[in-house]
């Protein structure tokens, strides 16, 4: 599983960081980004889905599996 | 407070200051969502009240048609001074881009995750001191003696203003927000705040410190210092926005825990659910409604909105929409899917949300650690404020 945060949609609610600090980082202006290239280790997939389901701006998306 | 005419038709003549609505708006929102999801009234001008999540968030995101130039739920109906001290209002909350964008960026780092962690200790110590004052009494007013005392002191610390003046600040803020339909009182509150900040700006000019106000005065934008009225507006905003909003969330949460023993005990027994529980309490008891002004005639879901109309963006109503939340009127402490908008949505997302969340969590943690069992005092009255910010103002509880 791979995820990304759309920086144009993110408004800094920091819900993803609160739920899954292993997967997200937040800068001083509140904008979230994924840690590394957004690859989610299998044991954190449930947390990633939780973050996706709680973002009030629908800013987190799961990327389609690569070729 | 002025009295309100009774409401007979909530779809076309609503009044958010109606005493029954202030006490409990939930049934009204449910009825409106099902019959007339964007209600209208001509009380205090032409106002619209969207109650569905989809409409509330759509309007919050549409900054072209819905301006933040006035965000007060109750319009000021007194005489405006000829030369207002705050020529730009309270930026960034009462601003649209571009003023919104750069003033918001000045404030955001003060409320970042990292900074807020640094305020946690003093918040915790403050909560403990407050609890010590009443824990032996077996009773307390959880709103007046506790919830109302916390945010104003934390914000005072951040702004670098005297903690001793907390009661005075609180008085001004209540006059501005809770007595907004009393022009004389709201003006008195605003003047109090402004005169204070005018003096504080002068004091910082003579001896700057490491506080937010000093930092704003030091900051240059495009090689120019920031206009004094913007500095004061932003500082006044930080004070106003962080006081009764957060104390209302703390107070409502304590009201919930006083009246729901199973949730109270669950929080003590299952500390791992706290992060979800805090979000759930924020969802169910979202305190804040913000207004927008329609910039040009526009139709939304069949409602003909005219330029100048006011939209009351009820984030609290959005957060109880059954289309988005299962069993919306129930508090489910470990609710996993909770896309709530207690802090708004779009570019005006509450800049202090990290701080508010920390204060709410620490206030509840410390309360439950010292007073795990408590209930409403029988025969004593719980009173609520509403309009812009909903929360309990008197919350007598006992813990014998």
Interface residues (C-beta under 8 A of the other chain):
Chain A: X11 X12 X13 X14 X15 X17 X18 X19 X26 X27 X28 X29 X30 X50 X53 X54 X55 X56 X57
Chain B: X57 X105 X108 X109 X112 X113 X114 X275 X279 X336 X337 X338 X339 X340 X341 X343 X345 X346 X347 X349 X351 X353 X354 X357
